[in-house]
Amino acid sequence: MKRVVVLGAQVPFVRGGAELLNEELVRQINLWGKERQVVAELVQIPYKWYPETEILSSMLAWRLLDLNESNGQKVDLCICTKYPTYAANHANKVLWLVHQHRVLYDLQGTTFDQPTLSTRERAVRDALRASDRELLAEMEPRFTISQTVTDRLERFSGLSSEVLYPPSKLAPFIRSGQYGDYILCIGRLESMKRPDLLIRAAQRVPHAKVVIVGTGAGDYARSLAPLVRELGLEDRVKLAGFVEDEELLDLIADCRAVFYSPVDEDYGFATLESFAAHKPVITVDDSGEVGRIVESTGSGWVSTPTPDAIAGSLRDCYRMDAAELRALAEAGYRLSTTITWERVISQLVENRL
């Protein structure tokens, strides 16, 4: 029996794309391994990023962890994902990088960073970046979940990597239904995802309807309902909150298009989920992998991240009939069919055992 561990850095009570990806990876390896005597399990350690010295503590916690065996049995392969899981000690590690700790790199000095850094905090960041590069350099080949993550790794750490797109866990169940009268937005309600841009854009397009699926716990999430009321959009914008997968599949199937405008997104499952349903995507030019994919396939609209520009995309979307919308999304649909767990497991597991 071969044993595989997938490593995850878990912020307690927070579940996002990375957590769902790790769980699905374990499930898929176990399905694949049934007839091959391979089993997988998810190993997680709580992660805290503040104060910044806690990041160093998290990295050291993983570094002190020896995963070469457990309960007297050999662990044959260790799959590392988010920072700082790849610090773990193992003789056979493979990297499938979701992202590094972004505030050390592309988010440093932006509105998503601290306004000021102390001398000690700057020193801690320098130490974290140096150790990060050393840990990542230990593993070859290196895989990432997107070209955006690969580009960041090359730019900030000088390390090459290969893109290995992950499929959505919903992919086998997604269907194409009607092209309804609403634009669907899927994702956590946080400032980096920017669903407020869609709400403000909808105000400028009198016939536009919006359904926003997702939850959030901070001030930003709590600001959306008052914003809808302030703009007088209670009859056209629905904040649906959390929905079960069955309802989400129905919403994807029957929407007109999917809106997704995160800041420099690592990947973005909503993009490929939309394409799998033959639905185009409305996004913006600083959305990272989302904009890259939409632009390369031509299966949607990419504008500047302003309500006025997004309103222009909405008007274009509502002018098109169902046949035109389906044709627009065709190249994206074809891309979605090429992203499979067979390829992921071949690269991460089969070639390493």
ChimeraX attribute file (.defattr): number of C-alpha atoms within 10 A of each C-alpha:
attribute: neighborCount
match mode: 1-to-1
recipient: residues
	/A:1	12
	/A:2	15
	/A:3	19
	/A:4	22
	/A:5	21
	/A:6	22
	/A:7	24
	/A:8	25
	/A:9	22
	/A:10	18
	/A:11	15
	/A:12	10
	/A:13	5
	/A:14	9
	/A:15	11
	/A:16	11
	/A:17	15
	/A:18	16
	/A:19	17
	/A:20	12
	/A:21	19
	/A:22	23
	/A:23	15
	/A:24	18
	/A:25	23
	/A:26	19
	/A:27	16
	/A:28	17
	/A:29	23
	/A:30	18
	/A:31	14
	/A:32	17
	/A:33	18
	/A:34	10
	/A:35	8
	/A:36	11
	/A:37	11
	/A:38	19
	/A:39	18
	/A:40	21
	/A:41	17
	/A:42	16
	/A:43	15
	/A:44	17
	/A:45	16
	/A:46	10
	/A:47	19
	/A:48	17
	/A:49	14
	/A:50	8
	/A:51	9
	/A:52	15
	/A:53	15
	/A:54	13
	/A:55	20
	/A:56	18
	/A:57	14
	/A:58	20
	/A:59	20
	/A:60	14
	/A:61	16
	/A:62	21
	/A:63	17
	/A:64	11
	/A:65	13
	/A:66	12
	/A:67	19
	/A:68	19
	/A:69	12
	/A:70	10
	/A:71	6
	/A:72	7
	/A:73	11
	/A:74	14
	/A:75	20
	/A:76	21
	/A:77	23
	/A:78	28
	/A:79	23
	/A:80	25
	/A:81	25
	/A:82	20
	/A:83	23
	/A:84	27
	/A:85	27
	/A:86	28
	/A:87	23
	/A:88	22
	/A:89	16
	/A:90	19
	/A:91	13
	/A:92	15
	/A:93	24
	/A:94	25
	/A:95	22
	/A:96	27
	/A:97	27
	/A:98	23
	/A:99	22
	/A:100	19
	/A:101	17
	/A:102	13
	/A:103	15
	/A:104	17
	/A:105	16
	/A:106	15
	/A:107	15
	/A:108	13
	/A:109	14
	/A:110	10
	/A:111	9
	/A:112	13
	/A:113	14
	/A:114	11
	/A:115	9
	/A:116	9
	/A:117	12
	/A:118	8
	/A:119	8
	/A:120	11
	/A:121	14
	/A:122	14
	/A:123	11
	/A:124	16
	/A:125	19
	/A:126	13
	/A:127	12
	/A:128	19
	/A:129	17
	/A:130	12
	/A:131	15
	/A:132	20
	/A:133	15
	/A:134	13
	/A:135	16
	/A:136	21
	/A:137	15
	/A:138	14
	/A:139	15
	/A:140	12
	/A:141	15
	/A:142	21
	/A:143	25
	/A:144	25
	/A:145	22
	/A:146	27
	/A:147	20
	/A:148	20
	/A:149	25
	/A:150	23
	/A:151	17
	/A:152	19
	/A:153	21
	/A:154	12
	/A:155	13
	/A:156	13
	/A:157	17
	/A:158	11
	/A:159	15
	/A:160	17
	/A:161	20
	/A:162	16
	/A:163	17
	/A:164	21
	/A:165	21
	/A:166	23
	/A:167	22
	/A:168	24
	/A:169	17
	/A:170	15
	/A:171	19
	/A:172	9
	/A:173	13
	/A:174	21
	/A:175	17
	/A:176	18
	/A:177	17
	/A:178	13
	/A:179	20
	/A:180	15
	/A:181	15
	/A:182	21
	/A:183	27
	/A:184	26
	/A:185	26
	/A:186	24
	/A:187	23
	/A:188	22
	/A:189	24
	/A:190	20
	/A:191	16
	/A:192	16
	/A:193	19
	/A:194	18
	/A:195	24
	/A:196	21
	/A:197	19
	/A:198	28
	/A:199	25
	/A:200	19
	/A:201	20
	/A:202	25
	/A:203	20
	/A:204	16
	/A:205	16
	/A:206	11
	/A:207	13
	/A:208	20
	/A:209	21
	/A:210	23
	/A:211	22
	/A:212	24
	/A:213	20
	/A:214	18
	/A:215	18
	/A:216	16
	/A:217	11
	/A:218	11
	/A:219	11
	/A:220	14
	/A:221	17
	/A:222	14
	/A:223	12
	/A:224	17
	/A:225	14
	/A:226	11
	/A:227	15
	/A:228	20
	/A:229	12
	/A:230	10
	/A:231	12
	/A:232	12
	/A:233	19
	/A:234	14
	/A:235	10
	/A:236	17
	/A:237	22
	/A:238	18
	/A:239	16
	/A:240	12
	/A:241	15
	/A:242	16
	/A:243	13
	/A:244	7
	/A:245	11
	/A:246	11
	/A:247	11
	/A:248	16
	/A:249	20
	/A:250	14
	/A:251	21
	/A:252	29
	/A:253	23
	/A:254	20
	/A:255	24
	/A:256	30
	/A:257	30
	/A:258	26
	/A:259	28
	/A:260	27
	/A:261	30
	/A:262	26
	/A:263	20
	/A:264	21
	/A:265	20
	/A:266	22
	/A:267	27
	/A:268	25
	/A:269	21
	/A:270	21
	/A:271	26
	/A:272	27
	/A:273	27
	/A:274	28
	/A:275	30
	/A:276	28
	/A:277	27
	/A:278	30
	/A:279	33
	/A:280	31
	/A:281	35
	/A:282	27
	/A:283	28
	/A:284	27
	/A:285	20
	/A:286	18
	/A:287	24
	/A:288	22
	/A:289	23
	/A:290	30
	/A:291	28
	/A:292	20
	/A:293	21
	/A:294	25
	/A:295	17
	/A:296	11
	/A:297	17
	/A:298	17
	/A:299	24
	/A:300	25
	/A:301	22
	/A:302	23
	/A:303	19
	/A:304	13
	/A:305	19
	/A:306	13
	/A:307	19
	/A:308	19
	/A:309	15
	/A:310	27
	/A:311	22
	/A:312	15
	/A:313	21
	/A:314	24
	/A:315	16
	/A:316	11
	/A:317	21
	/A:318	19
	/A:319	11
	/A:320	13
	/A:321	11
	/A:322	15
	/A:323	9
	/A:324	11
	/A:325	21
	/A:326	22
	/A:327	15
	/A:328	22
	/A:329	24
	/A:330	20
	/A:331	18
	/A:332	29
	/A:333	23
	/A:334	14
	/A:335	14
	/A:336	22
	/A:337	13
	/A:338	11
	/A:339	17
	/A:340	15
	/A:341	19
	/A:342	12
	/A:343	15
	/A:344	20
	/A:345	16
	/A:346	11
	/A:347	16
	/A:348	22
	/A:349	19
	/A:350	15
	/A:351	8
	/A:352	14
	/A:353	12
